[in-house]
Amino acid sequence: MNDNPGLKKSSDINGTTEINMLYDFYGGLLSKRQADVIELYYEENLSLGEIAEQLKISRQAVYDTLKRGVKLLKGYEDTLNLVKKYEREKEIYKSILLLLNTLEVQLVSNTGDKENFINILENIKDRIEDIINN
């Protein structure tokens, strides 16, 4: 059995980031053992053998627990979409900040006109409504 059970690890930063994000949102829904194994594997970067030794269980048990825990995390996200919603809202907040910065620069430098200011404010309002309604 190789040490990477078909699960993304630190060699795949995006995979590790994804699992850590899923764990942040849904980790409380896992059993204590699943949570411990995922933390040791993804956050502490321990190998399956090191986790097995630390928890006094077999490597196969670590592998199975890890695989089952990751599957549960992904299943929760498929059902609830909380991470997807969080990422979407984060992008909207970034765009709102950009619009507010543009508005601030135009107001401070006394550039732009009333119609432009109203357009920016309406755009901000639309983005906030998008967050509220979705």
N, C-alpha and C positions, 0 to 999 in steps of 0.2 A: 504494500500500500504506500503510495507516495504521500508526502507530507502536506500536500495541498489537495484537499478532497473535492476537487472540481469547484471549489469556492474561490472567489477572488480574494487575494491577499495583498500585502503591501507592495508586491511587484506590480500590481495593477492599482494605482492610486485611486482611479475613479471607482473601482469596485470596492475598495476599502472605505472610501468616503461614502459611497452609497449605503453600505451595510451599517456604518457608524451613524448615518443620518436616520436610517430605518430604526436602528436600535434606540436612538435618542427619542424617537416618537413612540415606538411600540415596545420597547424593552420591558416595561412594566407588565406586559401581558404574557411574558414568557415565564416558564418555571425558573426557580432559583438556579437549578443546574444548567439549564440552557443559557440563562443570562451570564452565569459565571464563565462558561466555556466560550461564549461569544466575546466577552470582555477580555479574557486571557488571550484568545486567538487574534482578535482584530485590534484591540487597544494596547495590550501588553506585548503583542507580536511573538508570543510563545509558540513553539511547534506542538504538534499533536502529542508527541512523546513527552514533552515537558509538562503539558497540561495533564496528561494521564498520570504522570508521576506526582504532580502536585495534588491532584484530586483523588489519587489512589484508586483509579479506575483504568480499564484497558484503553489502548489507543483506539480500538474499534468503537468502544463506547463514546469516546471523545468525538470521533469522526461522525458517528450516527447522531449524537446530540447536536453537534455543530450544524450538520446538514439539515436536520429537522428544525432547529431554531431559525436558521436563515430562511428556510422555506416558509415558516410561519410568518416571519417579518415581512417577506415579500407578499404573502397572501393577505396580510392585514392592509398593506399599502394598496394592493389590487382592489380590495373592497372599500377601504375608507378614503384613499387618495389624499391623506393629510400632508405628506411630504410634497406631492405634486402641487397641491394648493399653496403650501408655504412658499415653494420656489416661485410660483406664478405671482403671488402677492409681493414677494421680495423684488421681483423685476418691476412690478407696477410702482412700488415705493421708490425704487431708484429713478424711474422716469418722472415721478412727481417731484423728487428732489432736484432733478435736472431742470424741470420747468420752473420751479421756485427760484433756483439760482439764476436762470435766464431773466426772470421777472425782476429779481433783486438788482442784477447788473443794469438792466434797462432803466429801472427807477433811480438808482444811484447816479448813473451817468446821464440821466435825463434824455435818454434815447427811447425811441418807440413812441407809439401814440396810444390813446385811450382804447381804440379798437383792438390793437395788438394785445394790450393788457387784458382786456375782456376775453379775447380768444385763449390766451394762456390760462386764465382762471377757469374758463369753461372746460378746457382740456383737463385741468387738474380735477375739477368737479366730476367729470365723466369717469376718470380713472378711479376716483374714490367710490363712486357709485358701482363701478364694475367689481370692486372688492366686496362691497356690501351685498350686492345681488348674486354673487357667485360664491 
